[in-house]
Amino acid sequence: MRSFDGTNLRVILVFLGLGLVLAATALIGLSTGARNLPLGAVLEALRGRGDDEALLIVWDIRVPRVAIAALVGAALAVSGSIIQSVTRNPLGDPGLLGINAGAALVIVIGTGILGTDVISSPFWLAAVGAGLAAFAVQALAGLPTPMRLTLAGIAVGAFCFGLTQAIALADPERFDLVRTWRAASLAAATPENVMNSIWMFGVGFLLAIWLAPRIGLIALGEDRATSLGISVNRTRFISLIAVMLLAGSSTATSGPIAFIGLAAPHVARRAVHAGEGVMLAVAAFIGAELVILADTVARTAAAPNEIPISVVIAALGAPFLILVARRQQLSLRA
């Protein structure tokens, strides 16, 4: 009983800590930028008070951007956690497995066919691209070992990236926005973007909640999950749909971002030892905080110019990937 109570207390404390960190990172994101605002002015603006300029900056520019950053980070973290649990691949990440690149490719192709710009392209295009890339990775990997999946994902991602660049260069005038979007940026975040994307994020998160107990059983072993009445193939298929929606909507909103889906689940597993539902929620908090912080650094480090958010995340994510791969190699030797 003591162990159970201690675990519950740890989970509660972790969520309280993550909530405070999320609030702090959001306030930092709202107060810093091309023009820094005092914390008091930000709090007044959030209450609908203060001068018109502060209200405009906070509500029309920074609140949508922080909200999109939180949604994107949470979605990437949850999709990465699902991939890692279902495939039992510690290197699972929508970016590393080529899913984000596939979503980006289909968005660019759809943009050319529909004649819209990449920012306003239909969000379902991203889900289609994410799904096609996921199927391509599975087919290319064959036996889905962690290393084969990762190598197949890198190959599919490189192919999709090269084709995306070729299409963009073929008509530079039409695809002018692709260069900024392909590098991953939240500069175009608007209230309209938040409302347009919220349904895909919402459906993806609801599927993840429904999948959580089933994924937890599959992670313990397919035979055990089957003996408890879980349909492994159906769960994997629905998991793929959830990943398509979450990773696809993230890519459509911000451009392809890697490493968040890799790092957040690992940090979550070290923070708490609980059921899959708790792990997904903790990973979502961590992913949201990471992207908010990365976006804040991206738009303030070289102000008034912006650094692509993918550059900031890659600078932190690449060493983490090496560390995880190294630990996986050592565990296999043991």
Buried (B, 14 or more C-beta within 10 A) or exposed (E): EEEEEEBEEBBEEBBEEBEEBBEEBBBBBBBBBEEEBEEEBBBBBBEEEBEEEBBEBBBEBBBBBBBBBBBBBBBBBBBBBBBBBBBBBBBBBBBBBBBBBBBBBBBBBBBBEEEEBBBEBBBBBBBBBBBBBBEBBBEBBEEBEBBBBBBBBBBBBEBBBEBBBEBBEEEEEBBEBBBBBBBBBBBBBBEEBBEBBEEBBEBBBEBBBBBBEBBBBBBBEBEEBBEEEBEBEEBBEBBBBBBBBBBBBBBBBBBBBBBBBBBBBBBBBEBBEBEBBBBBBBBBBBBBBBBBBBBBBBBBEEEEEBBBBBBBBBEBBEEBBEEBBEEBEEEEEE
